[in-house]
Amino acid sequence: MPDPHDYPLGLRQSTGRNAALRRQIAAPEVLVAPGAYDCVGARLIEQAGFQALYLTGSGMSMSALGAPDVGLMSFSEVLDRAARVADVVSIPVIVDADTGYGGPLNVIRTVRAFERAGISGIQIEDQSWPKKCGHEGGRNLVSTQEMIGRIKAAVDARIDPDVAIIARTDARSDHGLQAALDRAASYVEAGADVIFVESPENEQELAEVARSVNAPVLANMVEGGRTPIVPAARLRELGFAMAIYPNAITRCFTYAGTEMLRDLATTGTTAGSADRMLSHRQLWSLFEYEKWTATEERLKA
């Protein structure tokens, strides 16, 4: 009988990813989770040796809808993308689940569906709908009590207690750091496993977040955003357990694509960009072409 790991399309993935994420959050080192918006980025992240990845709402919105992060992605659209990504990597996947897509009953459905899809960490924020990018203006918050209801619903809904519920607060920019820390304390009490205080504005504020929150804390490293980019080793010194880099790949992909297209338009060939591309076989091998063909041959009538 063939080994199930010989099959392509996710059947090779390992079990125990939820518990692995918990161990990584508790480890002495910062858990660095680069952002992806599709299966290509997810595979590159795993291949590069990272222990988890972050499925970015902003990246999904731009890639799937051609729209910025202004709350247009629906629950079902994010779920479909999340399930596909979780199926092609063996590392834990953390998903940006926006506000949970409604009231407590919606949050229950959201958490159950993402857990069934293979997601190990579910991030829910305290904005009202439609939500906004955490490094842009115009964010509106729900009450602390409403967010507590979301967190309690998420915690109660998960089947595996190792699924991590990440609570994000966007209070810093319009209400100040102390308001964000007060909300964070309430979210810890409600049962959140990880706290994500969005957009601290300097390293001193990052340090205050890590020092004040009685739970593992997550740093959001957005190039050009409100929070300075701080090396992972320094984030660990400050007391952070996790760091996400939501759209670093997105920015690199779009920059490299722009350069290649400019060169093609100028020269009429892609030859000048060949040394900055994967070869045909490297690209196909990223997605286990050899396993696909071997499986096909073995199963031929």
TACOR-V804710 format. One record per pair of residues at least 4 apart in sequence whose ideal C-beta (glycine too) atoms are under 7 Angstrom apart, sorted by the first residue. I is the first residue (numbers start at 1). J is the second residue. If there is no record, write none. Layout:
i->(I I)
j->(J J)
This chain:
i->(2 4 5 6 7 7 7 7 8 8 8 8 9 10 10 12 13 13 14 16 17 17 17 18 18 18 18 18 19 19 20 20 21 21 21 21 21 21 22 22 22 23 24 24 24 25 25 25 25 25 25 27 29 30 30 30 30 30 30 30 31 31 31 31 32 32 32 33 33 33 33 33 33 33 34 34 34 34 34 34 34 35 35 35 35 35 35 35 35 35 36 36 36 36 36 36 36 36 37 37 37 37 37 37 38 38 39 39 39 39 40 41 41 42 42 42 42 42 43 43 43 43 43 44 45 45 46 46 46 46 47 50 51 52 52 52 53 53 53 54 54 54 55 55 55 55 55 55 55 55 56 56 56 56 57 57 57 57 57 58 58 58 58 58 59 59 59 59 60 60 60 60 61 61 61 61 61 61 62 62 62 62 64 64 64 65 65 67 69 70 70 71 71 71 71 73 73 75 75 75 76 77 78 78 78 79 79 79 79 80 81 82 82 82 82 82 82 83 83 83 84 85 85 86 86 86 86 87 89 92 92 93 93 93 94 94 94 94 95 95 95 95 96 97 97 97 97 97 98 98 99 99 99 99 99 100 100 100 100 100 100 101 101 102 104 104 104 104 105 106 107 107 107 107 107 107 108 108 108 109 110 111 111 111 111 111 112 112 113 114 114 115 115 115 115 115 120 120 121 121 122 122 122 122 123 123 123 124 124 124 124 124 125 125 125 126 126 126 126 126 126 126 127 127 127 127 127 127 128 128 128 132 132 132 134 134 134 134 135 135 135 135 139 139 139 141 141 142 142 144 144 144 145 146 147 147 148 148 148 149 150 151 151 151 151 151 151 151 152 152 152 153 154 154 155 155 158 164 164 165 165 165 166 166 166 166 166 167 167 167 167 168 168 169 169 169 169 169 169 170 171 171 171 171 172 172 172 172 172 172 172 173 173 175 177 177 177 177 178 179 180 180 181 181 182 183 184 184 184 184 185 186 187 187 188 188 188 188 188 192 194 194 194 194 195 195 195 195 196 196 197 198 199 199 199 200 200 200 200 201 201 201 202 203 203 203 204 205 206 206 206 206 207 207 208 209 209 210 210 210 210 211 213 216 216 217 217 217 218 218 218 218 219 219 219 220 220 220 221 221 221 221 222 222 223 223 223 230 230 232 232 233 234 235 235 236 247 248 249 250 251 252 253 254 255 256 256 257 258 259 260 260 260 261 262 263 263 263 264 264 267 270 273 278 278 279 280 281 282 284 285 285 288 289 290 291 292 293 294 295 296)
j->(6 11 12 291 11 12 291 295 288 291 292 295 87 87 88 90 89 90 90 20 21 92 120 22 120 160 162 163 23 162 24 92 25 52 92 120 121 164 26 162 164 27 31 51 52 31 164 194 216 241 242 31 236 232 235 236 240 241 242 243 51 52 241 242 50 232 243 50 52 53 54 94 242 244 45 50 53 54 245 248 249 54 56 59 244 245 246 247 248 249 41 42 45 53 55 56 85 249 41 56 59 60 63 250 42 63 43 84 85 88 44 45 249 46 53 85 88 89 47 88 89 286 287 48 50 53 50 89 90 91 286 91 91 91 92 94 89 91 93 94 244 246 60 81 82 85 93 94 95 96 60 96 246 247 61 69 73 96 98 62 69 133 246 247 63 246 247 250 64 73 78 81 65 67 68 69 72 73 66 67 68 250 73 77 81 72 73 72 133 130 132 129 130 131 132 77 78 79 101 110 80 81 82 95 97 83 113 114 117 84 85 86 93 95 114 117 119 87 117 118 88 89 93 93 117 118 119 118 93 120 121 118 119 120 120 121 123 166 114 119 122 123 123 110 114 122 123 124 125 131 124 125 127 129 131 106 107 110 124 150 154 106 110 106 108 149 150 153 109 110 111 124 150 153 154 157 112 153 157 113 114 115 122 154 157 158 116 157 117 119 122 119 158 159 160 163 163 164 164 166 154 163 165 166 166 168 196 150 151 154 167 168 131 168 170 141 142 147 168 169 170 183 131 132 139 140 141 170 140 141 142 136 138 139 170 198 199 220 199 222 225 226 170 173 174 170 171 146 147 148 183 186 149 150 151 187 152 186 190 153 154 155 165 167 187 190 191 192 156 190 191 157 158 165 165 191 163 193 194 191 192 193 192 193 194 196 218 187 192 195 196 196 198 180 183 184 187 197 198 198 175 179 180 183 176 177 180 197 198 199 200 199 226 179 181 200 205 208 182 183 184 197 185 212 186 187 188 195 197 213 189 190 192 195 192 195 213 214 215 215 215 216 218 242 213 215 217 218 218 220 209 220 225 226 227 205 206 209 227 205 226 227 228 207 228 230 208 209 210 219 230 238 211 238 212 213 217 217 238 239 240 239 217 241 242 239 240 241 240 241 242 244 235 240 243 227 244 246 229 243 244 245 227 246 229 248 251 234 235 236 243 237 238 240 243 240 251 252 253 254 255 256 257 258 259 260 276 261 262 263 264 270 273 265 266 267 272 273 269 270 272 274 277 282 283 283 284 285 286 289 289 290 292 293 294 295 296 297 298 299 300)
